[in-house]
């Protein structure tokens, strides 16, 4: 029996694929035309587009801050050394944790599943460690 995924889970997967494509093409700003072409070319279901768009627009709108946050939380790793998929997933998950009301555990679990599916065998624990540090309140 195949477990049906929540629409937001599927939209996150599409968002990561779009962010990955942008990273490969060195597109570091939001392009409405680029997103629309992606949605059309890959036939992304209309029901997923609004949440997907909010994620990718949010990542691009906050890219510098997200990059700084992720690098600050990753020990001895800068973004350029991380696998591209890990970068994309971390940016998206960090955006969702910091700017949206999605439960943090949901975001972290979804991010781990995405990197397990699309990245390296060590990516799950790497992404989990960074996002776990991000979601914890800073101690004073």
C-alpha positions in Angstrom: 0.0 0.0 0.0 1.4 3.4 -1.0 1.0 6.2 1.5 -0.4 9.3 -0.1 1.6 12.4 0.5 0.2 15.6 1.9 0.0 18.3 -0.8 2.5 20.5 1.0 5.0 17.6 1.0 4.7 17.3 -2.8 4.9 21.1 -3.2 8.1 21.1 -1.2 9.6 18.5 -3.5 8.7 20.5 -6.6 10.1 23.7 -4.9 13.4 21.9 -4.2 13.6 20.8 -7.8 13.0 24.3 -9.0 15.6 25.7 -6.6 18.0 23.1 -7.8 17.4 24.1 -11.4 18.0 27.7 -10.5 21.2 26.8 -8.7 22.5 24.9 -11.7 21.6 27.9 -14.0 23.1 30.3 -11.5 19.8 32.2 -11.1 19.9 33.8 -7.7 16.8 35.9 -7.8 13.1 35.1 -8.2 11.9 35.1 -11.8 8.2 34.8 -12.4 8.8 33.7 -16.0 11.3 31.1 -15.0 8.9 29.6 -12.4 5.9 29.7 -14.8 8.0 27.9 -17.5 9.1 25.3 -14.9 5.5 24.7 -13.8 4.4 24.4 -17.4 7.3 22.2 -18.6 7.0 19.7 -15.7 3.2 19.9 -15.5 3.2 20.8 -11.8 -0.4 20.4 -10.6 -2.2 23.7 -10.1 -3.2 22.7 -6.6 0.5 22.7 -5.5 1.6 25.9 -7.2 0.5 28.5 -4.6 2.5 26.8 -1.7 5.4 26.0 -4.0 5.5 29.6 -5.2 5.4 30.9 -1.6 8.4 28.7 -0.7 10.6 29.7 -3.7 9.7 33.4 -3.5 10.5 33.3 0.2 13.8 31.7 -0.4 14.9 34.2 -3.0 13.6 37.2 -1.0 15.6 36.1 2.0 18.6 34.4 0.2 21.4 36.4 1.9 20.0 36.0 5.4 19.2 32.3 4.9 22.8 31.7 3.6 24.3 33.5 6.5 22.1 31.6 9.0 22.9 28.2 7.5 26.6 28.9 7.3 26.6 30.1 10.9 25.0 26.9 12.1 27.1 24.5 10.0 30.3 23.6 11.6 33.3 23.9 9.3 31.1 23.9 6.2 30.4 26.8 3.9 27.5 26.6 1.4 29.8 26.2 -1.6 31.1 22.9 -0.1 27.6 21.5 0.5 25.9 19.3 -2.1 23.6 21.4 -4.2 20.5 19.5 -3.1 21.4 20.0 0.6 21.8 23.8 0.0 18.4 24.0 -1.7 16.7 21.9 1.0 18.4 23.8 3.8 17.4 27.2 2.4 13.8 26.1 1.9 13.5 24.5 5.3 15.2 27.5 7.0 12.8 29.8 5.3 9.8 27.8 6.5 11.1 27.5 10.0 12.0 31.2 10.3 9.1 32.8 8.4 6.1 30.5 8.2 3.9 28.9 10.8 4.6 25.3 9.8 5.4 23.1 12.8 9.2 22.9 13.0 9.3 19.1 13.4 7.3 18.8 10.2 9.7 21.0 8.3 12.7 19.1 9.6 11.3 15.7 8.9 10.3 16.7 5.4 13.8 18.2 4.7 15.4 15.0 5.9 13.2 12.9 3.7 14.0 15.1 0.7 17.8 14.9 1.1 17.6 11.1 1.7 15.7 10.8 -1.6 17.8 13.2 -3.7 21.3 13.6 -2.0 24.1 11.7 -0.4 23.8 9.0 2.3 25.2 11.4 4.9 22.9 14.3 4.0 20.0 13.3 6.3 22.0 13.6 9.5 23.8 16.7 8.2 20.6 18.5 7.4 19.0 17.3 10.6 21.9 18.7 12.7 21.7 22.2 11.1 17.9 22.5 11.2 17.8 21.2 14.8 20.2 23.9 15.8 18.1 26.5 13.9 14.8 25.6 15.6 16.2 25.6 19.1 15.9 28.9 21.0 19.3 30.6 21.5 20.5 30.3 25.0 21.7 33.4 26.8 
